[in-house]
Amino acid sequence: MPQSIARTPTTNASRYLQQLCKHWSHRFTIDFDPHKGSIDFGEGQSAELSASDTELTITVSDVKESGLDELERVVADHVKRFAFREKLDFAWMRKA
């Protein structure tokens, strides 16, 4: 499945992971704890998140690949809103 991965340094990775999962829990199938999370957006799209003490890692997947650009943008924009006190950069890398 086509995927895109971004890693961004932050000491608040767990907080952002949990906020994102809780934010979408009313619309999508979510599973998370303070260190790992998964979001099933349906239609073959998903996001996997992991939090360490120094980094947030997000992997988005889309069976069609055509939706990866939009999925990257939407997920990153949401995390950036939660992280308004710090500047996060997402450098997405594609993986087949």
N, C-alpha and C positions, 0 to 999 in steps of 0.2 A: 504494500500500500504506500503511495507517495506520502512523504512526511516532510515537515520543516521543523527545525529545532532552533531555539533561542535560549541563550544563557545570559542572565544579567546579574551583575553584582549588587547585592543588597543585604543588609542585616535584618531586614523585615520580610524575608521570603515566606516564612510560615504564615505570617499575618495576611499577606497578599493572596497566597494560595487559598486560605480559608475564606477570605472575603469573596474571591471570585466564585468559588464553589457555592457558597451560601447565596450569592447574588442570583445565580442561575438555577438554583435548586427547585424553584417553582415551575420552571419551564422544561427542564431536561433531567435525564437520569444522571445523578451525581453520586460519587463515592469519594470520601476524603477523610484524612486525619491530619494532624499538624505537619506531617512530612511528605505526604503523597496525596494526589487527587486525580480523579478522572471525570471527564464530562463527556457524555454521549449526546451530541447535538442531533443525532438521527441522520438519515439519508447518507450514511457512510462517512460522516464527519465526527471527529472527536478531538479531545485535548487531554494530554497527560501532563501533570505538573509534579515537580519535586522541589523540596525546599531543604537547603542546608543552612548552616549558620552564616554563610557568606554569599549564597547564590540562589536565585530562582531559575529553574530550568523548565521550559515549556516545549512540548512536542505536539504539534497539530498534525492531523492526518485527514486525508480526503480520498476516497476511493477513485474519484474522478480526476483528481489533481487540479482541475480547472478552478476549484473553489479555494485553493490554498492561499492565494493572495488575500482574498477577503477574510478568510479565517485568521490569518496572521494579523491583519489590521484590527479586526474586531477584538480579538483576545488581548493584544497589546494595548489598545486604547482603553479597554476596561481596567486593566492592571494599572496603567498610568493614572487613571482617575483616582484609584484607591491610594496611589503613591504620590499624591499631590505635593507632599512635603519634600520629596526628593526627585531628582531627574533620573529616570530609567531609560536605557537605550536597549532596543531589541535588534540584534543583527541576526536575521533569520538565515539558516543554511538549509538548503534542500537536500533531501536524502531519498533515494528511490526505494 
